[in-house]
Amino acid sequence: MSRARRLGFVAVAATVGTLMTGVVLASPANAVAASGSGCAQVSIITARASTEAAGEGITGNLVTAIVNASTQTVSRASVSYPATLNNYNSSSLQGINAATTQITNLVNSCPTTKIVLLGYSQGAHVMLDVLGGGQGGSLGTATPPLASNIASHVTAVATFGDPRHVPNQSFDLGTSTRAGRFPRSQTQLNVLAGFASRIAAWCDSNDTFCDSGNSLNVHLTYLNRYQTAAQNFVLGKVGG
């Protein structure tokens, strides 16, 4: 990534933080509910957006909607990672590593649970990089995809505003026609194509991160537009 583009990316950090904090305040008080004992039939893991406080962030509203609508037992957890913009490469790598370990441990502990992965902004980057292999290029050393025997337990993935978005993928949703800030390699896209029926990845035109546009408002308001669609997608995949 060019120096000018990197500086532009960092320059919006303070603005994103301010706007995202305002959105977070709308999240329910129980946005990070502790999982019950034993193994749930469905396990949701969420990776929050850049600059959000630890937990599920604004995606917690979607988690709550899924939990309330499901006829099954559902656990919820979040990925513990920095979610910072100023050291984005390191932050996203820590997220990938943490999520990989978390998913692997969950499968080993609860092999019959149906795993749902949710990610917003940098969290979307993290979750899709876990599945397809991550980083590389300006993001640093590439990471391998999730082991196939673990990835086979992932039943549904819903992401919003992924900075690694590449248009015209079979799992792409939304109105975007341009690549994001850190487009994935063809090799990574080929791996993700194997999960296409399980992925719903929303990116809209002019999103400053996933569409290389100039609108933070578009980036911060996906759940205003797509929460019901995402809820129905996840419930359809896990069986209600």
C-alpha positions in Angstrom: 0.0 0.0 0.0 1.3 3.5 -0.9 2.4 5.9 1.8 -0.4 8.3 0.8 -3.0 5.6 1.0 -1.7 4.3 4.4 -1.7 7.9 5.8 -5.3 8.3 4.6 -6.3 5.1 6.3 -4.7 6.1 9.6 -6.1 9.7 9.3 -9.7 8.4 9.6 -9.0 6.5 12.8 -10.1 9.3 15.2 -13.3 9.9 13.2 -14.1 6.2 13.1 -13.5 5.9 16.8 -15.8 8.9 17.6 -18.6 7.7 15.3 -18.4 4.0 16.3 -18.5 5.0 20.0 -21.8 6.7 19.3 -23.1 3.5 17.6 -21.9 1.3 20.4 -24.1 3.1 22.9 -27.1 1.8 21.1 -26.1 -1.8 21.8 -28.1 -3.8 24.4 -26.7 -4.0 27.9 -26.3 -7.8 27.6 -24.4 -7.6 24.3 -21.7 -9.9 25.7 -23.7 -12.6 27.5 -21.7 -15.4 29.1 -22.3 -18.9 27.6 -24.0 -21.4 29.8 -22.4 -24.6 31.0 -22.1 -27.5 28.6 -22.3 -27.3 24.8 -25.0 -25.3 23.0 -26.5 -26.6 19.7 -25.3 -23.3 18.1 -22.2 -21.3 19.0 -21.9 -17.7 17.8 -18.4 -16.1 17.8 -18.2 -12.4 17.0 -15.2 -10.2 16.0 -15.9 -6.5 16.7 -15.1 -3.5 14.5 -12.1 -1.3 14.8 -12.0 1.0 17.8 -14.9 -0.7 19.6 -14.6 -1.6 23.2 -14.0 -5.3 24.0 -16.9 -7.6 23.4 -19.3 -8.0 20.5 -19.7 -4.3 19.7 -22.6 -3.2 17.5 -22.9 -6.7 16.1 -24.2 -7.7 19.5 -27.6 -6.5 18.3 -27.6 -9.1 15.6 -26.4 -11.8 18.0 -29.3 -11.0 20.4 -31.8 -11.2 17.5 -30.5 -14.6 16.5 -30.6 -15.9 20.0 -34.1 -14.7 20.6 -35.4 -16.1 17.3 -33.7 -19.5 17.4 -35.5 -22.6 18.6 -32.1 -24.1 19.7 -29.7 -23.5 22.5 -27.3 -20.8 21.5 -24.0 -19.6 23.1 -22.3 -16.3 22.3 -18.7 -15.3 22.7 -16.4 -12.6 21.2 -12.8 -12.6 19.9 -10.3 -11.0 22.3 -8.0 -8.8 20.1 -6.9 -5.1 20.0 -9.2 -4.0 17.1 -7.1 -0.9 16.7 -6.5 1.1 13.5 -3.1 2.7 14.1 -1.3 -0.6 14.2 -3.8 -2.3 12.0 -1.5 -5.1 10.6 -0.6 -6.3 14.1 -4.1 -5.9 15.4 -5.7 -7.9 12.6 -3.0 -10.6 12.9 -3.7 -10.9 16.6 -7.4 -11.2 15.8 -6.8 -14.0 13.3 -4.6 -16.0 15.7 -7.0 -15.5 18.6 -10.1 -16.5 16.5 -8.3 -19.5 15.1 -7.4 -20.7 18.6 -10.9 -20.0 19.9 -12.7 -21.8 17.1 -10.3 -24.8 17.4 -10.8 -25.1 21.1 -14.6 -24.8 20.7 -14.6 -27.7 18.2 -12.5 -29.8 20.4 -14.7 -29.1 23.4 -18.1 -29.2 21.6 -17.7 -31.2 18.4 -21.4 -31.2 17.5 -22.1 -27.5 17.9 -22.9 -25.5 14.8 -20.5 -22.6 14.7 -21.6 -19.1 13.4 -18.9 -16.5 12.7 -19.9 -12.8 12.7 -17.5 -9.9 11.9 -17.8 -6.2 11.3 -15.1 -4.0 9.6 -11.7 -5.3 11.0 -13.7 -8.1 12.5 -14.9 -9.1 9.1 -11.3 -9.0 7.9 -10.4 -11.3 10.8 -13.1 -13.9 10.4 -12.8 -14.3 6.6 -9.0 -14.4 6.9 -9.3 -17.2 9.4 -11.3 -19.3 6.9 -9.5 -18.4 3.7 -6.0 -17.7 4.9 -4.9 -14.2 5.8 -2.7 -11.2 5.6 0.1 -11.1 2.9 1.2 -8.2 0.9 1.2 -4.9 2.8 -0.4 -6.7 5.7 2.7 -8.8 6.4 3.4 -12.5 6.4 0.5 -14.6 5.1 -1.3 -16.9 7.5 -2.8 -20.3 6.6 -6.5 -21.1 6.4 -8.3 -22.8 9.3 -7.6 -26.6 9.3 -10.2 -28.3 7.2 -11.3 -30.6 10.1 -12.0 -27.5 12.1 -13.5 -25.4 9.3 -16.0 -28.1 8.5 -17.8 -27.2 11.8 -18.4 -23.6 10.6 -22.1 -23.5 9.5 -22.6 -19.8 8.8 -20.5 -16.6 8.4 -21.9 -13.1 8.1 -19.7 -10.1 7.7 -20.1 -6.4 7.1 -17.7 -3.8 5.6 -14.7 -6.1 5.2 -11.6 -4.0 4.2 -10.3 -7.1 2.2 -13.4 -7.2 0.1 -13.0 -8.1 -3.6 -16.1 -7.6 -5.8 -17.9 -10.3 -7.9 -17.3 -13.1 -5.5 -20.2 -15.6 -5.2 -20.7 -14.8 -1.5 -20.7 -11.0 -2.0 -23.8 -9.1 -1.1 -24.5 -5.4 -1.2 -23.9 -2.7 -3.8 -20.1 -2.5 -4.0 -18.3 -2.7 -7.3 -14.8 -1.9 -6.1 -12.2 -3.6 -4.0 -11.5 -2.6 -0.4 -8.3 -1.2 1.2 -6.5 -4.6 1.4 -8.0 -6.9 -1.3 -7.4 -10.6 -0.9 -5.2 -12.6 -3.1 -6.7 -15.0 -5.6 -5.4 -17.9 -3.6 -7.3 -16.7 -0.5 -10.4 -16.1 -2.6 -10.2 -19.6 -4.0 -10.2 -21.1 -0.5 -13.2 -18.9 0.5 -15.1 -20.0 -2.6 -15.2 -23.5 -1.0 -17.3 -21.9 1.8 -19.4 -19.7 -0.5 -22.8 -21.3 0.4 -22.1 -20.6 4.1 -20.9 -17.0 3.7 -22.9 -13.7 3.4 -20.5 -10.8 3.1 -22.1 -7.3 2.8 -20.3 -4.3 1.3 -22.0 -1.3 -0.1 -20.9 1.4 -2.6 -18.8 4.3 -1.3 -17.9 2.5 2.0 -14.6 4.0 2.9 -13.0 0.7 3.9 -14.6 -2.2 1.9 -15.3 -0.2 -1.3 -12.4 2.3 -1.1 -14.9 5.1 -1.1 -15.3 8.1 1.2 -18.3 7.5 3.3 -17.9 6.5 6.9 -21.7 6.6 7.3 -22.1 3.8 4.8 -19.5 1.8 6.7 -21.1 2.2 10.1 -24.7 1.5 9.2 -24.9 -2.0 7.7 -27.0 -3.4 10.5 -29.6 -0.6 9.8 -29.9 -2.1 6.3 -29.2 -5.8 6.6 -29.7 -7.0 10.2 -32.9 -8.9 9.3 -31.4 -10.4 6.2 -28.3 -11.5 8.2 -30.5 -13.0 10.9 -32.5 -14.9 8.4 -29.4 -16.2 6.7 -27.9 -17.5 9.9 -31.1 -19.1 11.1 -31.5 -20.7 7.8 -28.1 -22.2 7.9 -28.3 -23.5 11.5 -31.8 -24.9 11.1 -33.8 -22.3 13.0 
